[in-house]
Amino acid sequence: MIIRWWRAVAGTDEVLEQYAEHLKRTTFVEMAQLPGHLGAALAVKVNSGQKELVVTSLWSDLEAAGHFEQGAFDDAVVKPSTRKLLKSFDLKVEYFETLVATGKLGPEE
């Protein structure tokens, strides 16, 4: 399983709520339709006054994770409306290959 990882700063609770709604209504819905998509999550850093956030998505393999590729494989895809909303964001995403997992992320038996 591949984990696609991207970081940003919302800045305020209001922006964080708007971004969360955007993900639920559009991005996560679009991702769910792509082959190899296994799930996604938005997380906010605990005790962060700046509302630092991480968006992770899970993919069956690296090829499936490449659905977002518009430039280099690790270029972040950030819509203009999202660029205006967030205080800052990474221009690159990171990919991690899962070596061991447990719970719902672990292998089905």
Summary of the structure (lengths in Angstrom):
residues: 109
radius of gyration: 14.2
end to end distance: 16.1
largest distance: 44.9
contacts: 274
relative contact order: 0.28
helix: 33%
strand: 29%
